[in-house]
């Protein structure tokens, strides 16, 4: 049974200071926000499910999960990677990321690349785990080196439920993720665990407090570099859309989130956000409905989920 990726979202009305390309003066009266999403195109996207994008800090390496597996039963999700020479070039043709991180029978999904590009966190329903979906991590010495075999993050984080979208903070000391009874159950919430060093043990996780979780499903968290802005997907508005929440600092509560209006599509599904290192590109997956009066659901729109990117623009 194919796991239809426990989705994820991260929505945004990003207010920031912009610096003009031809001026050194602070544009303190400028308003910056993400515009509409742009489909990553036919080279990256396929006729079947493509989702859960994550990119390197320089935006020249894109990893994502796809059901395009050439030999496995249709719908099996594997991890693929695409590269490009610079952040403005077109993406090259994706290739399978290999057997060290992909399981030959299970689904691999919910990807999150660490800020230094040396750790790939993700989820899988492969055999040998603790529950319906477990979180794993693979590591590499440098981008030019191969990935290690994926390691289960263990029973402190993984339970007999469904865990997905393991999302590390930039310093690697906090891990956010979503947990639910099953991959598509409405009780999904965002949790967090901490550790004292990059090689330390994760503590028993707790639900994120403040305005993040609601009585509907929340999942696929993504963080800004300073850890004080969270993008995620939520069904609190009646459909799967991206939201954004902020806090004053790491010791403060998360404030009530706001919907990312320009990125979300009416009656569609928009989720699994990933913010670029410079906070000027938001990658996500989305499905648009076939007609204007029927909302997307995981059953009707799963194969139409594609990869998108929304860019920041600033105006006075």
Secondary structure in CASP SS format (residue, H / E / C, confidence):
PFRMAT SS
TARGET T0000
AUTHOR 0000-0000-0000
METHOD secondary structure of the structure
MODEL  1
X C 1.00
X C 1.00
X C 1.00
X C 1.00
X C 1.00
X C 1.00
X C 1.00
X C 1.00
X C 1.00
X C 1.00
X C 1.00
X C 1.00
X C 1.00
X C 1.00
X C 1.00
X C 1.00
X C 1.00
X E 1.00
X E 1.00
X C 1.00
X C 1.00
X C 1.00
X C 1.00
X C 1.00
X C 1.00
X E 1.00
X E 1.00
X C 1.00
X C 1.00
X C 1.00
X E 1.00
X E 1.00
X E 1.00
X E 1.00
X C 1.00
X C 1.00
X C 1.00
X E 1.00
X E 1.00
X C 1.00
X C 1.00
X C 1.00
X C 1.00
X C 1.00
X C 1.00
X C 1.00
X C 1.00
X C 1.00
X C 1.00
X E 1.00
X E 1.00
X E 1.00
X E 1.00
X E 1.00
X E 1.00
X C 1.00
X C 1.00
X C 1.00
X C 1.00
X C 1.00
X E 1.00
X E 1.00
X E 1.00
X E 1.00
X E 1.00
X E 1.00
X C 1.00
X C 1.00
X C 1.00
X C 1.00
X C 1.00
X C 1.00
X C 1.00
X C 1.00
X C 1.00
X C 1.00
X C 1.00
X E 1.00
X E 1.00
X E 1.00
X E 1.00
X E 1.00
X E 1.00
X C 1.00
X C 1.00
X C 1.00
X C 1.00
X C 1.00
X C 1.00
X C 1.00
X C 1.00
X C 1.00
X C 1.00
X C 1.00
X E 1.00
X E 1.00
X C 1.00
X C 1.00
X C 1.00
X C 1.00
X C 1.00
X C 1.00
X C 1.00
X C 1.00
X C 1.00
X C 1.00
X C 1.00
X E 1.00
X E 1.00
X E 1.00
X E 1.00
X E 1.00
X E 1.00
X C 1.00
X C 1.00
X C 1.00
X C 1.00
X C 1.00
X E 1.00
X E 1.00
X E 1.00
X E 1.00
X E 1.00
X E 1.00
X C 1.00
X C 1.00
X C 1.00
X C 1.00
X C 1.00
X C 1.00
X C 1.00
X C 1.00
X E 1.00
X E 1.00
X E 1.00
X E 1.00
X E 1.00
X E 1.00
X E 1.00
X C 1.00
X C 1.00
X C 1.00
X C 1.00
X C 1.00
X C 1.00
X C 1.00
X C 1.00
X C 1.00
X C 1.00
X C 1.00
X E 1.00
X E 1.00
X C 1.00
X C 1.00
X C 1.00
X C 1.00
X C 1.00
X C 1.00
X C 1.00
X C 1.00
X C 1.00
X E 1.00
X E 1.00
X E 1.00
X E 1.00
X E 1.00
X E 1.00
X E 1.00
X C 1.00
X C 1.00
X C 1.00
X C 1.00
X C 1.00
X E 1.00
X E 1.00
X E 1.00
X E 1.00
X E 1.00
X E 1.00
X E 1.00
X C 1.00
X C 1.00
X C 1.00
X C 1.00
X C 1.00
X C 1.00
X C 1.00
X C 1.00
X E 1.00
X E 1.00
X E 1.00
X E 1.00
X E 1.00
X E 1.00
X C 1.00
X C 1.00
X C 1.00
X C 1.00
X C 1.00
X C 1.00
X C 1.00
X C 1.00
X C 1.00
X C 1.00
X C 1.00
X E 1.00
X E 1.00
X C 1.00
X C 1.00
X C 1.00
X C 1.00
X C 1.00
X C 1.00
X C 1.00
X C 1.00
X C 1.00
X C 1.00
X E 1.00
X E 1.00
X E 1.00
X E 1.00
X E 1.00
X E 1.00
X C 1.00
X C 1.00
X C 1.00
X C 1.00
X C 1.00
X E 1.00
X E 1.00
X E 1.00
X E 1.00
X E 1.00
X E 1.00
X C 1.00
X C 1.00
X C 1.00
X C 1.00
X C 1.00
X C 1.00
X E 1.00
X E 1.00
X E 1.00
X E 1.00
X E 1.00
X E 1.00
X C 1.00
X C 1.00
X C 1.00
X C 1.00
X C 1.00
X C 1.00
X C 1.00
X C 1.00
X C 1.00
X C 1.00
X C 1.00
X E 1.00
X E 1.00
X C 1.00
X C 1.00
X C 1.00
X C 1.00
X C 1.00
X C 1.00
X C 1.00
X C 1.00
X C 1.00
X E 1.00
X E 1.00
X E 1.00
X E 1.00
X E 1.00
X E 1.00
X E 1.00
X C 1.00
X C 1.00
X C 1.00
X C 1.00
X C 1.00
X E 1.00
X E 1.00
X E 1.00
X E 1.00
X E 1.00
X E 1.00
X E 1.00
X C 1.00
X C 1.00
X C 1.00
X C 1.00
X C 1.00
X C 1.00
X C 1.00
X C 1.00
X C 1.00
X C 1.00
X H 1.00
X H 1.00
X H 1.00
X H 1.00
X H 1.00
X H 1.00
X H 1.00
X C 1.00
X E 1.00
X E 1.00
X E 1.00
X E 1.00
X E 1.00
X E 1.00
X E 1.00
X E 1.00
X E 1.00
X E 1.00
X C 1.00
END
